[in-house]
Amino acid sequence: MSSAAPQPRQGFLRKLRLGPRVLKWGINLWPPFLGAGIRVTRIAADFGEVTVALRMGLFNRNYVGTHFGGSLFSMTDPFFMLMMMHRLGRDYVVWDRAATIDFLHPAKGTVTARFVLDAAMVDAVREATAHGEKHLPTYTVEVIDADGTVCARVAKTLYIRKHPPGRSVSADLTNESNAPHDIHEKKHQINKLTI
């Protein structure tokens, strides 16, 4: 009997090939986002850009009357991973690996985050993973209020690896030598700056 921990599998939704319109609709109805007031306002046709908004309401403000930091972090959580999955296609495993958030200014009203993965960024990943190596790129997004003030800056590190030819996603993830063991060590660090 093997003592190895079961390896993570990427869910069935990945296999559905959801277009931007359906994915946007589904994310906006996802209970954690719906309850927090997080709304995806745009997903580009090529998944190269996503815009997310968070409106302040009674249930997502903190003790001092500004946006709850957890909501600011949540509005940035899955998007670089989802965008990269769609840009690279099914031949790659993509996971969130780590994240940090710096709170720079009290956030009030409606705040937005604009995520961009341009062709050069995707090409760099393809090149770095061409021979099956894992790649851990870090991308940054800013949360901005209606006045254009940067309220928070989030850095997301992804785990990306290309599947060997002829190997399926599930086979790659269950093979102990290829599985992303360090995914179990995924960390979310929150650094709060003095305001």
N, C-alpha and C positions, 0 to 999 in steps of 0.2 A: 504494500500500500504506500502510495506516495505521500510525503509530508508537505509537498509544495502547496502553497496557497492557491486557490482557484484564481485564474487570470480574468481580468475585466474584459467584458465583451461590449462592443458598441451596439446600441439598441436597434430594434427592428425599424424604427423610423428612418434611419440612415439608408435603408434599402428602398425606400419608397420614391426617391427622386422627386421630392417636393419642389415645385417652382416657387419663385419669390412671393407671389400673391398668396398662395395657400400657406406657405410657411409663416408669412406675416400674420395672417388671420389666426393660425393655430397658436403662435406665440402670444398674441394679444388676448387669447382666451385661456391661456395657461394660468391656473389659479394663483401661483405665487406672484406672477406679474400683475394679473388682474387685481388682486387684493392690495398690492403695494402701490397701484396707480402708475405702473410702468407701461408704456405703449410704444411699440415700434411704428414709426411714421413712414419709413421708407426702406425698401430693400431694392437695390439696383438689379436690373435684369441679369447681370453677370456675377452677382454677389460680391462685387468689388467695393460696395459702399452700403452701409446701414446707418440709419439715424433713429435714435431712441429718445423719447421724452419722458420726464417724470414730473407730474403735476403735484404740488404740495396740497395735502388735504388733512383732514382731522386725524386720520389714522396713520400717517407716515411722517409726522413731525415729532421732534424730540422734546425733551424737558424745557429747553430754552427757546423753543418756537422756530427752529430751523429744520431743514430736512434731516431725517434720521440717517446716520451714516451707513447703516446696513442697506437701506434702500438705494443710496447712491452707488454703493458697491454692486448690489444686485443688478442694477440697470446696465452694468458693463460686463456681467459675468460670462455669458456663453457666446458672445457674438464673434470674436476673432476665431474661435474654434469652428463655429458653424460656417463662417465665411470661407475659411481655409478648406474645410471638408468639401464644400461645393466647388471651390476653385480648382482643387487638385483632382477630385474624382475618387472613385472607389478603390483605386490601387494604393491608397495611402491610409494609414492609421493616424488620426489626429485627436489629441486629448488636451484639455487644460492641464498644465503642470504646476504652475505657481502664479501668485498674484500679489501685488502690493497696491495700497491706495494711500495717497497723501492728501489730507484735507487742508486746503489752502485758504479758503474763505467761507464764511457762513453762507449756506445755500438756502434761498427762499424762492417762492414762486415756482414757475416751471423751468426746469433745467433740461439741457439736451446733451447728448453725446453722439459724435459722428465718427464712425469706424471706417477706415479706408485700408484696403489691401489692393495695391495697384499691381500691374503686370510684372514690374521689376521685383517686387517682394515675393510674388509667387514663383517667378523664375529662379530666384535665389534659393528658395526651398527645394525646388526640383533638382537644382544642381547639387545642393548639399546632401541630398538623400538618394542620389542617382545609383549608388552602389549598395543600398540597403542600410546605410548608417542612420542612426537617430539624429535628429536635429532639434535644437531647443531655442528657437527664435523668441525674442521678446518684442512686443508691440505696445505702444502707448496710446491712450485715448484720454481726452480731457472732458470733464463735465462742466458745462458753461451755463451761466444764468442768462436771463433776458437782456441784461445790460452788456453781455459779452465778457463778464468777469469769469476767470477760471476758478471754480470752486473746489475741484478735486482733480487729481491726475492719477490714472490707474495704469499700471504696467502689467501686462499679461504675458506669461511664458507658456508656449505650447510645446507639446511633445509630438514630433512628426517622424514617421518612418514609412518608407516605401515597401510594399509587399514584394517578396521575390516573385519572378514570373511563374505563372501557373498555380500560385497559392492563393487561397481565399482569405478574406479578412478573418473569419473564425479560426481557420487553421493556423494562421500566423499568431493570433492572440493566445491560442492554447498551447503552442509550442514553447516550452520553457526557455529555450535558448533565444527566441526572438521576442518574447513578451516584454512589455514595458514594466518591469518590476517596480521601477521608481514611481510609477503612477500611484501606488499605495502610499507614497510619501508626499502626495500633493499637499501644498501648504498655502494657506491664505494668511498673509501678514497684513495687519492694519497698523499703519504708522500715523498717529495723529499729531499734527503740528500745532504749536501754540498759536492761537489767534489773538 
